[in-house]
């Protein structure tokens, strides 16, 4: 599976995710621009992760930028879950919205669901 991450400042989360991805031999790509997703349009088993702590001011444009390229599976992660942000992110089109810690704890299950969905 390939995971593309849009996160600017959470190096601790990035390190934990890299260790988990290494365990499953998953490819982990960090990107700064959503236009980079064009090269992954035909990639099966792809998950896009957006750090809501970095992009909370412009969620609508974030989701529009991603969906305009392809209908990827998109996961929005936040340091501390707030129901208002969760509802907003779900409403505008994110497939998964959860805390970073819950994502890391449930990575194996999420990974399998993405593989089954795209398989």
C-alpha positions as CSV (number, residue, x, y, z in Angstrom):
1,X,0.0,0.0,0.0
2,X,1.1,3.6,-0.6
3,X,0.4,6.4,1.8
4,X,0.7,10.0,0.8
5,X,0.9,12.4,3.8
6,X,0.3,16.1,3.9
7,X,1.7,17.2,7.2
8,X,4.0,20.2,7.8
9,X,5.0,20.2,11.4
10,X,4.2,17.0,13.3
11,X,7.6,15.2,13.1
12,X,6.7,12.9,16.0
13,X,3.6,11.5,14.2
14,X,5.6,11.2,11.0
15,X,8.3,9.1,12.8
16,X,5.7,6.8,14.3
17,X,3.9,6.4,11.0
18,X,7.1,5.6,9.2
19,X,8.0,2.9,11.7
20,X,4.5,1.3,11.3
21,X,4.7,1.5,7.5
22,X,8.1,-0.1,7.5
23,X,6.6,-3.0,9.5
24,X,4.1,-3.7,6.7
25,X,6.5,-2.8,3.8
26,X,4.1,0.1,2.9
27,X,5.5,3.0,0.9
28,X,5.3,6.4,2.7
29,X,5.4,9.6,0.7
30,X,5.4,13.1,2.2
31,X,4.3,15.9,0.0
32,X,3.8,19.7,0.1
33,X,1.5,20.2,-2.8
34,X,-1.7,18.4,-3.8
35,X,-0.7,18.6,-7.5
36,X,1.8,15.8,-6.7
37,X,-1.2,13.5,-6.5
38,X,-1.5,13.5,-10.3
39,X,1.2,10.8,-10.5
40,X,-0.8,8.5,-8.3
41,X,-4.1,8.6,-10.2
42,X,-3.8,4.9,-11.2
43,X,-2.3,3.7,-8.0
44,X,-4.3,1.0,-6.3
45,X,-4.2,0.7,-2.5
46,X,-3.5,4.4,-1.9
47,X,-4.5,6.4,1.1
48,X,-4.1,10.2,1.4
49,X,-3.6,11.6,4.9
50,X,-4.2,15.2,5.6
51,X,-3.1,16.7,8.9
52,X,-6.1,18.9,9.9
53,X,-3.9,20.8,12.3
54,X,-2.0,22.2,9.3
55,X,-4.9,22.7,6.9
56,X,-7.9,23.5,9.2
57,X,-8.2,27.0,7.7
58,X,-9.0,25.8,4.2
59,X,-10.5,22.4,4.4
60,X,-12.9,23.0,1.5
61,X,-10.1,23.9,-0.9
62,X,-8.0,21.0,0.3
63,X,-10.7,18.4,-0.5
64,X,-11.5,20.1,-3.8
65,X,-7.9,20.0,-4.8
66,X,-7.6,16.3,-4.1
67,X,-11.0,15.3,-5.6
68,X,-10.4,17.3,-8.7
69,X,-7.4,14.9,-9.4
70,X,-9.0,11.6,-8.5
71,X,-11.5,10.1,-6.0
72,X,-8.8,8.9,-3.6
73,X,-9.5,7.5,-0.1
74,X,-8.8,10.5,2.1
75,X,-8.1,10.4,5.9
76,X,-8.2,13.6,8.0
77,X,-6.2,13.4,11.2
78,X,-6.1,15.8,14.1
79,X,-4.1,15.9,17.3
80,X,-7.1,16.1,19.5
81,X,-10.6,15.2,18.2
82,X,-13.3,17.8,18.3
83,X,-16.7,16.9,17.2
84,X,-17.2,20.2,15.3
85,X,-14.1,19.6,13.2
86,X,-15.0,16.0,12.7
87,X,-18.5,16.8,11.4
88,X,-17.2,19.5,9.1
89,X,-14.5,17.3,7.7
90,X,-16.9,14.4,7.1
91,X,-19.5,16.8,5.6
92,X,-17.1,18.1,3.0
93,X,-15.8,14.7,1.9
94,X,-13.1,13.2,4.0
95,X,-13.6,9.4,4.2
96,X,-12.0,8.9,7.6
97,X,-11.7,11.5,10.4
98,X,-9.9,10.6,13.6
99,X,-7.2,11.5,16.0
100,X,-3.6,10.7,15.1
101,X,-3.2,8.4,18.0
102,X,-6.3,6.4,17.1
103,X,-5.1,6.1,13.5
104,X,-1.8,4.7,14.6
105,X,-3.4,2.3,17.0
106,X,-5.9,1.1,14.3
107,X,-3.5,1.2,11.3
108,X,-3.6,-2.5,10.6
109,X,-7.4,-2.5,10.4
110,X,-7.6,0.7,8.3
111,X,-4.9,-0.6,6.0
112,X,-6.8,-3.8,5.4
113,X,-10.0,-1.9,4.7
114,X,-8.3,0.2,2.1
115,X,-6.8,-2.8,0.4
116,X,-10.2,-4.6,0.4
117,X,-11.9,-1.5,-0.9
118,X,-9.5,-0.9,-3.8
119,X,-8.8,-4.6,-4.5
